[in-house]
Amino acid sequence: MPQMKISFLGTGAGTSTNRAHTAMVYDCDDGTRLLIDTSSGNSVARSGSKLGIPVESFDKVLISHHHPDHLSGLLFVQFSRALERLDAPPLDVYITSESLDWAISLCASSHLNIDEVDRDGAKNSAGRQVMRWIVVAPGEQLQLGPTTTASCFPADHISGSVGWQVSSDGISVVFSGDTRFNPELVKASQDARLLIHEAFRTDDESDIAFAHGHSTSGDAGRAAAEARVEELVITHLDSEFDSNSQLLIDDAKKHYLGPASAATDLHQITITSTQTN
């Protein structure tokens, strides 16, 4: 039976002091490995090494938006990868046009193994291309592996922000990205095997979540219920919920009756397709 393994390298909100910032790895049954967002600093390399996922094993990255807690770790991913794999092809980075503008600025200002950067990609001082930008638009279907596809959908956060739907061997996994309650996410998540949804606050503090462009755990539960997903995992937790994520889970369960949990750094889950012939 087809499987997909999800590894949470970072599950903290941008203001979290207890968790690494957002990054996940999807290991699909066809051998495709995807890095979803890149956290900040060297968190991807540090967390990945603890789970036996070396940073040099990444060839494809899906970016949700340009905020530094999701994008800035890309510099360290490409740097470590290039050092460990001298013959590696460029790292393919799937990104919206708006977020690419910020990624180019980030690369140009850091010069971390990057001597030249434009809208095609980034090269080091030896002229080796270390990253290749692949600009995506919502609804565009991307073939990422023999049986693995992905498409993004608009998120209600900042300009150019998206969520991602990945399908592989009949298994559909949706990541909300940073977003307020999002009807586009509900459409993309219909009957998905797993919804990974941010939860910045409970419904009691919905005004705070909304003002910051984020969802509540109740929003996550409502989205999961409306989309009829099989399982909900909440992530992107702020510091106050680090030791008591049950508050968020209980809030989500007021609206969603299926299995719901909160991810933690270094947490891994393996899901299988429940489709029957």
SERO-4910 file (N, C-alpha, C, O; in steps of 0.05 Angstrom, whole numbers):
BEGIN
 pado doro    nc1    nc2    nc3   cac1   cac2   cac3    cc1    cc2    cc3    oc1    oc2    oc3
  Met    A     17    -24      0      0      0      0     18     25      0     37     26     16
  Pro    A     12     44    -17     28     69    -18     29     83      8     10     83     24
  Gln    A     52     96     14     56    110     39     69    137     33     82    141     12
  Met    A     66    156     51     81    181     51     90    186     80     74    185     99
  Lys    A    115    193     83    126    199    109    129    229    112    142    242     94
  Ile    A    118    241    133    120    270    138    139    274    162    134    263    183
  Ser    A    159    290    158    178    296    180    176    326    185    181    343    167
  Phe    A    170    333    210    168    362    218    195    371    229    202    364    251
  Leu    A    209    387    213    235    397    222    232    422    239    249    427    256
  Gly    A    211    437    235    205    461    251    175    466    251    162    464    230
  Thr    A    164    473    275    135    475    278    128    501    292    105    504    301
  Gly    A    146    520    295    141    544    310    132    568    292    140    570    269
  Ala    A    116    585    304    109    610    291    133    628    290    154    622    302
  Gly    A    130    650    275    153    668    273    163    679    299    186    685    302
  Thr    A    145    682    319    151    693    345    158    671    365    163    678    389
  Ser    A    158    646    357    163    624    376    192    625    385    211    628    369
  Thr    A    196    621    411    223    619    422    230    590    431    252    585    440
  Asn    A    211    572    428    214    545    437    218    524    415    226    501    420
  Arg    A    211    532    391    211    514    368    226    526    345    228    550    342
  Ala    A    236    508    327    247    518    302    224    528    284    201    520    287
  His    A    231    546    266    211    557    248    203    536    227    215    514    225
  Thr    A    183    542    211    169    522    195    186    509    174    199    523    157
  Ala    A    187    483    173    199    467    152    189    438    155    187    428    178
  Met    A    183    425    133    174    397    133    187    383    110    194    395     90
  Val    A    189    356    113    198    339     91    177    319     85    166    306    103
  Tyr    A    170    316     59    152    295     50    169    274     35    182    281     16
  Asp    A    169    250     45    181    228     31    160    210     18    145    196     32
  Cys    A    158    212     -8    136    199    -23    145    171    -31    168    164    -32
  Asp    A    124    154    -37    129    126    -43    145    122    -68    157    101    -72
  Asp    A    144    141    -87    159    138   -112    187    147   -110    201    149   -131
  Gly    A    197    154    -86    225    162    -82    228    192    -82    251    202    -78
  Thr    A    207    207    -87    209    236    -87    211    247    -59    195    240    -41
  Arg    A    230    264    -54    233    278    -28    229    308    -33    243    320    -50
  Leu    A    211    320    -17    205    348    -20    210    362      7    202    352     28
  Leu    A    223    385      5    226    403     29    205    425     26    205    440      6
  Ile    A    188    427     46    166    447     46    174    470     65    174    466     89
  Asp    A    181    493     54    192    516     69    219    508     81    226    485     83
  Thr    A    233    529     89    262    524     96    269    535    124    293    538    130
  Ser    A    249    542    140    254    551    168    273    576    166    272    591    147
  Ser    A    289    579    187    308    601    188    335    590    198    336    569    211
  Gly    A    357    604    192    383    595    201    389    567    191    381    560    168
  Asn    A    403    551    207    410    524    198    392    503    210    400    480    213
  Ser    A    366    510    216    348    491    228    343    467    211    340    445    222
  Val    A    341    470    185    336    447    168    358    427    170    353    403    173
  Ala    A    383    436    169    406    418    172    407    405    199    413    381    202
  Arg    A    402    421    220    404    411    247    383    391    253    388    369    263
  Ser    A    358    398    247    336    380    253    337    355    235    332    333    243
  Gly    A    344    360    209    346    338    190    366    317    199    362    293    196
  Ser    A    389    327    209    410    308    216    401    290    239    410    267    241
  Lys    A    384    301    257    374    285    280    355    263    270    352    243    284
  Leu    A    343    267    247    324    248    236    335    231    214    321    216    201
  Gly    A    361    234    209    374    219    187    366    229    160    366    214    140
  Ile    A    361    255    158    353    268    132    375    289    127    372    312    135
  Pro    A    396    282    113    418    301    108    409    323     89    393    319     71
  Val    A    419    347     94    410    370     78    417    367     49    404    378     31
  Glu    A    439    352     43    447    348     15    428    330      0    430    327    -25
  Ser    A    409    317     14    390    299      0    367    314    -13    351    302    -27
  Phe    A    365    341     -9    343    356    -21    350    365    -49    371    376    -54
  Asp    A    331    360    -67    333    371    -95    310    389   -102    312    404   -122
  Lys    A    288    388    -87    265    404    -93    254    417    -67    251    404    -47
  Val    A    249    443    -69    238    458    -47    213    473    -56    213    485    -77
  Leu    A    192    472    -39    167    486    -44    165    508    -23    166    503      1
  Ile    A    163    533    -32    162    556    -14    134    567    -13    120    570    -33
  Ser    A    124    573     12     97    584     15     97    614     13     78    625      2
  His    A    117    628     24    117    657     22    145    667     32    161    651     40
  His    A    148    693     30    176    704     34    183    712     63    205    721     67
  His    A    165    709     82    173    717    109    197    700    118    199    677    111
  Pro    A    215    713    133    241    700    139    239    674    155    257    657    153
  Asp    A    218    670    170    215    645    185    208    622    167    207    599    176
  His    A    202    627    142    196    606    122    217    605    100    220    584     88
  Leu    A    230    627     94    248    629     70    277    631     76    294    620     61
  Ser    A    285    644     98    313    651    101    331    627    105    355    629     99
  Gly    A    321    604    114    337    581    116    347    570     89    365    553     88
  Leu    A    334    579     68    342    570     41    372    575     36    385    560     22
  Leu    A    382    597     46    410    604     42    428    582     53    448    574     40
  Phe    A    422    572     77    439    551     89    434    524     76    452    508     75
  Val    A    410    519     67    404    494     53    421    492     28    435    472     24
  Gln    A    421    512     11    436    511    -14    466    511     -8    482    498    -22
  Phe    A    475    525     13    504    526     19    514    499     28    534    489     17
  Ser    A    500    487     47    509    460     57    507    439     35    524    422     33
  Arg    A    486    440     20    482    421     -2    504    423    -23    514    403    -32
  Ala    A    512    447    -30    533    451    -50    560    441    -40    576    430    -56
  Leu    A    565    444    -14    590    435     -3    592    405     -2    613    393     -8
  Glu    A    569    392      4    569    363      6    566    348    -20    575    325    -23
  Arg    A    554    361    -40    549    348    -66    561    367    -88    546    383   -100
  Leu    A    586    363    -93    600    381   -112    589    377   -141    592    395   -157
  Asp    A    578    354   -146    568    349   -173    537    350   -175    525    341   -194
  Ala    A    524    361   -154    495    362   -153    484    382   -174    496    402   -179
  Pro    A    461    375   -185    448    395   -202    438    418   -185    438    416   -161
  Pro    A    429    440   -197    419    462   -181    395    453   -164    379    436   -172
  Leu    A    392    465   -141    369    461   -124    345    474   -137    345    498   -141
  Asp    A    324    459   -143    300    470   -155    282    482   -133    274    469   -114
  Val    A    276    508   -136    260    522   -116    235    532   -129    236    548   -147
  Tyr    A    212    521   -120    186    528   -131    174    550   -115    171    547    -91
  Ile    A    169    573   -128    164    598   -113    147    616   -130    149    616   -155
  Thr    A    130    632   -118    114    651   -133    131    675   -142    152    680   -130
  Ser    A    121    690   -162    136    712   -172    141    733   -150    163    745   -149
  Glu    A    121    739   -134    124    759   -113    145    750    -92    161    766    -84
  Ser    A    144    725    -84    164    715    -65    192    714    -77    212    717    -63
  Leu    A    193    709   -103    220    708   -116    234    735   -114    258    736   -110
  Asp    A    220    757   -116    232    783   -113    247    785    -86    270    795    -85
  Trp    A    235    775    -65    247    776    -39    270    756    -37    290    761    -23
  Ala    A    267    733    -49    288    713    -48    313    723    -62    336    719    -52
  Ile    A    310    737    -84    333    748    -98    347    769    -81    371    769    -79
  Ser    A    331    786    -67    343    806    -50    358    793    -26    379    802    -19
  Leu    A    346    772    -16    359    757      6    386    746     -2    406    749     12
  Cys    A    386    733    -26    411    722    -36    432    743    -42    456    740    -35
  Ala    A    423    765    -54    442    786    -62    454    800    -37    477    809    -38
  Ser    A    439    801    -15    450    815      8    467    797     25    484    807     41
  Ser    A    465    771     23    479    753     41    506    744     29    526    741     44
  His    A    507    739      3    531    729    -11    540    702      1    564    696     -1
  Leu    A    522    687     13    530    661     25    531    641      2    511    629     -5
  Asn    A    555    636     -8    560    618    -31    545    627    -56    541    612    -75
  Ile    A    538    653    -57    524    664    -80    538    689    -90    541    708    -75
  Asp    A    547    688   -114    562    710   -126    544    725   -146    548    749   -151
  Glu    A    525    711   -158    508    723   -178    480    711   -176    477    687   -173
  Val    A    460    728   -176    432    719   -174    415    736   -192    417    760   -193
  Asp    A    397    723   -206    377    736   -223    351    720   -223    348    703   -206
  Arg    A    333    725   -241    307    711   -241    309    683   -252    288    669   -254
  Asp    A    332    674   -261    336    647   -270    346    629   -247    339    606   -245
  Gly    A    363    641   -230    374    625   -209    398    639   -196    401    663   -198
  Ala    A    414    623   -181    437    634   -167    462    618   -173    461    594   -175
  Lys    A    485    632   -176    510    619   -181    530    627   -160    529    649   -148
  Asn    A    550    609   -155    571    616   -136    594    629   -151    593    634   -175
  Ser    A    616    634   -137    638    648   -148    652    633   -170    667    644   -187
  Ala    A    649    606   -170    661    589   -191    643    588   -216    650    574   -235
  Gly    A    620    601   -216    602    600   -238    583    577   -238    568    573   -257
  Arg    A    584    561   -216    566    538   -214    538    547   -206    535    562   -186
  Gln    A    517    538   -220    490    545   -212    482    527   -188    481    503   -190
  Val    A    476    540   -166    469    526   -142    439    525   -137    430    508   -122
  Met    A    425    544   -148    395    544   -146    383    552   -173    394    568   -188
  Arg    A    360    540   -178    344    546   -202    316    553   -192    303    537   -179
  Trp    A    307    577   -199    280    586   -192    259    574   -212    263    576   -236
  Ile    A    238    564   -202    216    555   -218    191    570   -208    180    564   -188
  Val    A    183    590   -224    161    607   -216    135    593   -220    130    582   -242
  Val    A    118    593   -200     93    579   -201     69    598   -198     72    620   -188
  Ala    A     47    589   -208     22    605   -205      0    586   -194      1    562   -199
  Pro    A    -18    597   -179    -40    580   -167    -54    564   -188    -62    574   -209
  Gly    A    -59    538   -182    -73    521   -200    -55    506   -220    -64    487   -233
  Glu    A    -30    515   -223    -12    502   -242     -4    475   -231      5    473   -208
  Gln    A     -6    454   -247      1    427   -239     30    421   -245     39    424   -268
  Leu    A     45    413   -225     74    408   -227     79    378   -224     70    366   -205
  Gln    A     94    367   -243    102    339   -241    129    338   -227    149    345   -239
  Leu    A    130    328   -202    154    329   -186    167    302   -184    190    300   -175
  Gly    A    153    281   -191    164    254   -189    147    236   -206    127    245   -218
  Pro    A    154    210   -209    139    191   -226    109    192   -220     93    191   -239
  Thr    A    102    192   -194     73    193   -187     67    216   -169     45    216   -156
  Thr    A     85    235   -166     81    258   -148     76    284   -162     92    291   -180
  Thr    A     55    297   -156     48    323   -167     43    343   -145     38    335   -122
  Ala    A     44    368   -152     39    389   -133     26    413   -147     30    418   -170
  Ser    A     10    428   -132     -1    453   -142     -5    471   -118    -10    462    -95
  Cys    A     -2    497   -122     -6    516   -101    -33    530   -104    -45    530   -125
  Phe    A    -42    542    -82    -67    557    -82    -63    582    -66    -46    582    -48
  Pro    A    -78    604    -71    -74    629    -57    -79    626    -27    -98    613    -19
  Ala    A    -62    639    -11    -67    641     18    -73    670     25    -64    688     12
  Asp    A    -88    673     47    -95    700     56    -76    709     78    -83    708    101
  His    A    -53    718     69    -32    725     89    -18    751     80    -23    773     90
  Ile    A      0    748     61     13    771     48     13    766     18      6    744      9
  Ser    A     19    787      2     20    784    -27     39    762    -35     62    761    -27
  Gly    A     29    744    -52     46    722    -63     47    698    -45     61    679    -52
  Ser    A     33    698    -23     33    674     -5     14    653    -16     -7    659    -26
  Val    A     23    628    -12      7    605    -22      8    582     -2     25    582     16
  Gly    A    -11    564     -5     -9    538      7     -3    518    -14     -3    524    -38
  Trp    A      3    493     -6     11    472    -26     -6    447    -22    -10    437      1
  Gln    A    -14    436    -44    -27    409    -45     -8    390    -60     -1    396    -83
  Val    A     -1    369    -47     17    349    -59      2    322    -60     -9    313    -40
  Ser    A      3    309    -83     -9    283    -86     12    263    -96     29    269   -113
  Ser    A     11    239    -84     30    218    -93     17    191    -88     10    184    -66
  Asp    A     15    176   -109      4    149   -107    -23    148    -93    -28    131    -77
  Gly    A    -40    168    -99    -67    168    -88    -69    181    -60    -90    181    -49
  Ile    A    -46    191    -50    -46    204    -24    -44    234    -28    -26    244    -41
  Ser    A    -64    249    -17    -64    278    -20    -58    291      8    -72    285     27
  Val    A    -38    308      8    -31    323     32    -31    353     26    -20    361      6
  Val    A    -45    368     43    -47    397     39    -35    411     62    -39    405     86
  Phe    A    -18    431     56     -6    449     76    -18    477     72    -18    488     50
  Ser    A    -28    488     93    -42    514     91    -24    537     85    -34    557     73
  Gly    A      2    535     92     18    559     92      8    577    114    -10    570    129
  Asp    A     18    601    116      8    621    135    -17    633    122    -16    642     99
  Thr    A    -39    634    136    -64    644    124    -86    648    145    -86    635    166
  Arg    A   -103    667    140   -128    668    154   -146    645    144   -138    631    126
  Phe    A   -170    643    155   -189    622    144   -191    626    114   -195    649    105
  Asn    A   -188    604     99   -184    607     70   -201    588     54   -196    564     53
  Pro    A   -222    599     41   -239    582     24   -223    568      1   -231    546     -7
  Glu    A   -202    581     -8   -185    568    -29   -172    542    -18   -169    523    -32
  Leu    A   -164    543      7   -153    519     20   -174    497     22   -168    474     17
  Val    A   -198    505     29   -220    485     32   -224    471      5   -227    447      4
  Lys    A   -224    486    -17   -228    474    -43   -205    455    -50   -209    433    -60
  Ala    A   -180    464    -44   -156    447    -50   -155    422    -33   -141    403    -40
  Ser    A   -168    423    -10   -165    401     10   -188    380      8   -188    362     25
  Gln    A   -206    382    -10   -229    365    -11   -220    335    -10   -206    325    -27
  Asp    A   -229    321     11   -225    292     15   -195    285     17   -187    263     11
  Ala    A   -178    305     25   -150    299     28   -145    279     50   -160    277     69
  Arg    A   -123    264     47   -115    245     68   -106    260     93   -111    251    115
  Leu    A    -92    283     89    -81    298    112    -81    327    106    -73    336     84
  Leu    A    -91    343    125    -89    372    124    -70    381    146    -74    376    170
  Ile    A    -49    395    139    -30    407    158    -36    437    158    -31    451    138
  His    A    -46    447    180    -57    474    181    -45    490    204    -42    479    226
  Glu    A    -38    514    198    -28    532    219    -49    538    240    -73    538    234
  Ala    A    -40    544    265    -58    551    286    -43    570    305    -29    561    323
  Phe    A    -47    596    301    -32    616    316    -44    622    343    -30    628    362
  Arg    A    -71    620    345    -85    625    370   -110    607    371   -117    594    351
  Thr    A   -124    607    394   -150    595    395   -172    615    386   -166    638    381
  Asp    A   -196    605    383   -218    623    375   -222    646    395   -233    667    387
  Asp    A   -215    642    420   -218    664    439   -201    688    433   -207    710    442
  Glu    A   -180    684    417   -163    707    409   -163    709    378   -142    714    366
  Ser    A   -186    705    366   -188    706    337   -180    734    326   -170    735    304
  Asp    A   -185    755    341   -179    781    331   -149    785    329   -139    798    310
  Ile    A   -133    773    347   -104    775    345    -94    759    322    -77    768    307
  Ala    A   -105    735    318    -96    718    296   -102    732    269    -85    733    252
  Phe    A   -126    742    266   -134    755    242   -117    780    236   -109    784    213
  Ala    A   -111    795    256    -95    820    252    -67    813    243    -55    830    229
  His    A    -57    790    250    -30    782    241    -30    764    216    -10    754    207
  Gly    A    -54    761    204    -55    745    179    -55    716    184    -45    701    167
  His    A    -64    707    207    -63    679    214    -90    667    221   -110    682    224
  Ser    A    -91    641    224   -115    626    231   -115    619    261    -94    619    274
  Thr    A   -138    614    271   -141    601    297   -142    571    293   -145    561    271
  Ser    A   -140    557    315   -143    528    314   -172    521    307   -177    500    294
  Gly    A   -191    538    315   -218    534    307   -221    537    277   -236    521    264
  Asp    A   -207    556    265   -207    558    236   -197    533    223   -208    523    203
  Ala    A   -176    522    234   -164    497    223   -185    475    224   -188    459    205
  Gly    A   -199    473    247   -220    452    249   -243    456    230   -253    437    218
  Arg    A   -251    482    226   -273    487    207   -264    480    179   -280    469    164
  Ala    A   -239    487    171   -230    480    145   -229    450    141   -237    440    120
  Ala    A   -219    436    161   -218    406    159   -245    394    156   -249    375    140
  Ala    A   -265    405    171   -292    394    169   -305    400    142   -317    382    130
  Glu    A   -302    425    133   -314    432    107   -302    416     84   -315    410     64
  Ala    A   -276    410     86   -262    396     64   -265    365     67   -257    351     49
  Arg    A   -275    356     90   -278    328     95   -252    313     93   -250    291     81
  Val    A   -231    324    105   -205    311    105   -205    288    125   -222    288    143
  Glu    A   -187    270    121   -186    246    139   -172    251    165   -176    237    185
  Glu    A   -153    271    165   -137    276    189   -127    305    189   -122    316    167
  Leu    A   -125    317    212   -116    344    215    -92    344    234    -92    333    256
  Val    A    -70    358    225    -47    363    243    -43    394    243    -41    406    221
  Ile    A    -42    406    266    -38    434    268     -8    440    274      5    424    288
  Thr    A      1    462    263     29    470    266     31    500    267     11    514    269
  His    A     56    511    266     61    539    267     51    550    294     36    570    295
  Leu    A     59    538    316     50    544    343     67    566    355     91    567    352
  Asp    A     54    584    369     68    605    384     77    595    411     69    574    420
  Ser    A     95    610    424    108    601    448     89    593    470     93    573    484
  Glu    A     67    608    473     49    602    495     35    575    493     24    565    513
  Phe    A     35    563    470     23    537    466     43    514    465     36    491    460
  Asp    A     68    521    468     89    500    465     85    477    484     88    454    476
  Ser    A     79    483    509     77    462    529     48    454    534     42    435    549
  Asn    A     29    467    520      1    460    524    -14    463    497    -32    480    495
  Ser    A     -6    447    478    -19    448    452    -47    436    453    -62    439    434
  Gln    A    -54    423    475    -81    411    477   -103    432    475   -125    426    465
  Leu    A    -97    456    484   -116    478    481   -124    482    452   -147    487    445
  Leu    A   -104    481    434   -109    485    406   -124    461    394   -142    464    378
  Ile    A   -116    437    403   -129    413    393   -159    413    401   -176    406    385
  Asp    A   -164    419    426   -192    420    435   -208    441    420   -231    436    414
  Asp    A   -196    463    414   -209    484    399   -216    474    371   -238    479    361
  Ala    A   -198    460    358   -203    449    331   -225    428    332   -241    427    314
  Lys    A   -225    412    353   -244    390    355   -273    399    360   -292    383    358
  Lys    A   -277    425    367   -304    435    369   -317    435    341   -342    436    339
  His    A   -301    434    320   -312    437    293   -306    412    276   -321    406    257
  Tyr    A   -285    397    283   -276    375    266   -277    349    284   -264    349    305
  Leu    A   -291    329    274   -294    305    290   -273    283    284   -273    263    298
  Gly    A   -257    287    264   -237    267    257   -212    269    275   -212    286    293
  Pro    A   -192    252    270   -168    253    286   -153    279    282   -148    288    260
  Ala    A   -145    292    305   -131    317    304   -108    317    324   -111    306    346
  Ser    A    -86    328    317    -63    329    334    -46    354    329    -52    368    309
  Ala    A    -27    359    346     -9    382    342     19    371    337     29    354    352
  Ala    A     32    381    317     59    372    310     80    385    330     75    406    341
  Thr    A    102    371    333    124    381    348    149    378    331    150    362    313
  Asp    A    170    393    337    195    391    323    205    362    325    204    350    346
  Leu    A    214    351    303    225    324    300    204    302    300    210    279    299
  His    A    178    311    300    156    291    298    155    280    270    158    294    250
  Gln    A    150    254    268    147    241    242    121    224    242    115    211    261
  Ile    A    107    225    220     83    209    217     84    195    189     95    207    170
  Thr    A     74    171    187     72    158    161     42    153    156     28    141    172
  Ile    A     33    163    133      5    159    126      3    141    101     21    140     85
  Thr    A    -19    127    100    -24    109     77    -50    118     63    -67    132     75
  Ser    A    -53    109     39    -78    114     25   -100     97     36    -95     73     40
  Thr    A   -123    108     40   -146     93     49   -165     87     27   -187     76     32
  Gln    A   -157     94      2   -175     88    -21   -176     58    -26   -156     44    -23
  Thr    A   -199     48    -33   -202     20    -40   -211     18    -69   -225     35    -79
  Asn    A   -203     -4    -81   -210     -8   -110   -238    -19   -112   -248    -23   -134
***
